[in-house]
Amino acid sequence: MKKQKVWFITGASRGFGFEIAKAALRAGDKVVATVRKNAEQLTASLGAGSDLLVVVLDVTSKQHVEEGVQKALATFGRVDVLVNNAGYGYLGAFEEATDEDIFKQYNTNVFGLLHVTRALLPHMRQAKAGHIINFSSLFGYKASAPGFGIYASTKFAVEGISEGLALEVKPLGIHVTSVAPGIFATDFLASDSYIVSQNSIEAYASTVGQLKDFAHQLHGNQPGDPAKFAQVIIALANSSNPPVHLPIGKDAIASFREKMAETETEIKAWEEISASTDFQRAAANA
């Protein structure tokens, strides 16, 4: 029989986090679902039961994170799968962003992920088992739209964190996967789910400005099905040999391949110059 897993899912109130929590419970697993507020509402939505623990947790607060992890361990005794899903988008040109905008984006998308991961790692190390699933994005390897550069930079960081951490913890029995979803029909593009720069510079009107106008129009017309995405995550968590990087969705896969092809083209164009940097030392005497 399949071993019952214990999941710890951040940002579980809606979108991917909510769908993954539902899917894990339906699979017969236990779930710790974290939410910034309205714990009662999430409990009611997921269905109260002994396999569900809803924890109010702000990933940007180390104290909140440590308290949430302790509640999870006190209730279920362990965590087998950590899903670092909490995060939000930011749309604005680099010049339009304020210091506060940038700090908040990194504080949630990067430092929040680090807080939760570092709080749970000692317990996974002790168990010599576990799977950390970090949420990146198709923007995590290709900043393919003007205005999403700052958001993309946080997801590039997630890719690097995941890859580096995987090297460190694989010998300890712990897996790490960075999942990069494409455009799915979640609330990510809802007006209350991403931040648009309050500043507007006319020079960027034809690039970033157009995307600001277009992004909310895409909401509700995204191609990806979040419920099907959740099933991919369930399969991933049950894999004995999970990948370190996993683009999910046809658009994410295409974006990844485009980036690889573009990079290879650039390398070839500059290879002779780029490879001309070694010292020219005389051959040693025979």
N, C-alpha and C positions, 0 to 999 in steps of 0.2 A: 504494500500500500504506500501511496505517496505520503511523505512526511509533512505534517502540518507546519506551515511556515508562519513566522511572525513578521509582519511588515511595519515599517515606520515611514509614513508618507507625509511630507510637508506640503502645505498649500492644497489641502484636500477639500476645500469648501466647494470647488467647482472645477470645470475644465478637466484637464488630464488627471489631476490628483483625485478628483471625485470619481472619475470613471475607473481608475486603477483600484481605488479602495473598494468600489462595488464589485469589480471583477475578482479581486482577491477574496472577498467575503464569499462570493458565489462559488469560488473554487475550494471553499472549506478551510481557508486560512484565517489567522487572527490579524487584526489591523489596528495599529495606532495611527489615527488620523489627526493631523494638527491643523489648526485654524486660528486666525488672529482674533476672531470674535464670533459670537453666535454659535457656541458649542452645541446648545440645545437644538438649534435648527439643523445642524449637520447630523447630529445623532438621530433625529427624526427622519431625515432624508435617507440615511444609510440603513436605518432600522436598528434600534437598540437591542443589544444582546451581549452575551458573555464573551463573544469573539471580537467585540469592538470597544476600543477606548478612544474617546475624543479628547484631545488636549489643546487648551488654548496656549498658543506659542507664537512668539515673534522671533523669527530666525535671526534678526539683527541684535537681539539681546542674548548675550552668553548666559546670563542667569536664567532667562526663560528656557533656553535650550537645555541647560543642565537639569533644571527642574523637570522638564518634559521627558527627558531621557530616563531620569530616575523613576518617574511615574510608570513609564513603559516597562522598565525592568522589574519594578515592584509588582506590576500586574501580571506580566506574561513570562518573566524570568529571562528573556533573551530577545534579541532582534536579529533576524536572519537576513532581511532585505531592507536596505535603506533606500528610499526614493527621494532624492533632493529635487523636488519639483517647484518649490516656492520661488517666485520671481515675477517680474513684470517687464513690459517693454517701454522703451523711450524713443520718441520720434522728434528729431530736431537736428539741425546742422551743428557741427562742433562749435562754431562761433556763437550760435544762439543759446547753447547750453550754459547754465550757471554752474558755479562750483558746487552749489547745493544739489542741483540736478544730477551731476556726475557722481557725487559722493553717495547719494541715496541709491542710485542705480547699482553701483558696486557694492554698497553695504548689504543689499538684499541678494543680488544675483551671484556675487562672489563670496563676500565675507560671511553671509548667512549660511551658504553651503559649507564653507569651511568650519563654522561653529558647530554645525550638526554632525558633520563627518568626524571631526576631532573628538567630539563628546562620545561618539559611539565606537570609535576604533579600538579603544582599550578592551571593550567587552567582546568585540569580534576577534581580537587577537587572542584573548583568553580562551575563546571557544574554538579557535583555529578554523573558523568558518565564517561565511557571510558574503553578501553581494551588495556593493554600493552602486546605485544607478543614478548618475548625475544627468540633469537635463541641460543639454546644450540647445542647438537650433541649427537649421540650415544656414543661418547667418554665422554659425560658429566656425565655419571654414571658408565662407565666401561672403564678404560684405557687399551683397549684390544689389542693394537699393540705397540711393542717397537718403540721408536722414536717419538711418539705422546704424550708423557707424559706432556710436557710443554703446548702444545695446549689443551690437556684434562683438565689440571688444570684450565685453563681459563673458560672452559665450566662447570666444577664443580662449579666454582664461580658463573656463570650465574644461575645455578640451585638453589644455595643457596640464591642469591639475589632475584630471582623470588619468592621462597617459603616464605622468610621473608617479602618481600614487599606485597605479597598477603594477609598476615595476617593483615598488617597495613591498607591497603586501601579497603579491602572488605566492612567494615562498612561504607565507604564513597561512595559506589556505583561504585567502579572501580575494574575491573577484571584484573588478571595477569596470563599469561600462558607461561610456558617455553616449546617450541617445540624442539624436538630432532630428526632431520632427520637422516636417515641412509645414505647409499651411493646412491646419485642421479647423473644423467647425467648433472651436471652443470660444470662450469669451475673451480671448487674448486681444481681439480687435474691437471689443466693446469699449465704449467711451470711458468707462470707469475701470478698465483693465490695463490701459497703457497711458503714459504721460506724453503730452505734446508740449514742446517748448512754448513758453509764453512769449518769448522774444521772436521777432520776425525780421529778417534782414532781406531787403529787396533783391540783393544779388543772387539769392538762392531761390527766388520765387519760381523759376522754371524747373527746378530740380526738387529740392526738399519741399518747397511750397506745394507743388503738384501732388506729391505723395501724401502730404498732410490732408489734402482734399480727398484723395482717393482711398486712403486706408479704411476709413469708416464705411465707405460704400461696399468694400469687399466683405464686411462682416455679414455672416449669414449665407455667403456664397462660396465658402472655402470648400475645397475638394475632399479633404480628409475626414474620415469618420472616427471620432474620438473613442467610441466603443471598440472598434476594431484595433485601434492603437493600443488600448488597454490589454487586449488579448495578446498582442505582440510582447508587451511587458511581462505578462504572466508566463509566456513561453520562454522569454529571456531569463527570468528568475529561476526557471526549472531546468535550464540548460547546464550541463556539466562542463561545457567549454564555451562560455559566452565571449563575444568579441569585446575589445576595448572601445571601439568606435562603431556606432550603428546608426546610419541615417535611416529614417522611417518615413515612407511616403514616396511616391514616384517623383515628386518635385525635389525632394531632398536628395534622392539618389542621383537625379540628373544634375543638380547643382554641384554635388560632390565631384562627379565625373568631369563637369565643365571646368571646375577649379583645377583638377589634376592636369587636364589637357592644356589649359592656359599657362599653368606653371611650367610644364614641360616645354612649351613653345618659347617662353621667356628664357629658360635656362639654355636652350639650344642657340637662341639668338645671341646670347652674351657669353657662351661657354668658353670661347677662345680667350677672351679678355679676363673673365672671372677665374680661369684656371691658370693665369700667368703670374701668380703671386708667390710661388715657391722661391726660396733662395736658390741661386745658381752656384752650386759648389763644385769645385774641381773634383774629378773622379780620383779616388784614393789609388796610390801606387800599388801595383800588383805585388 
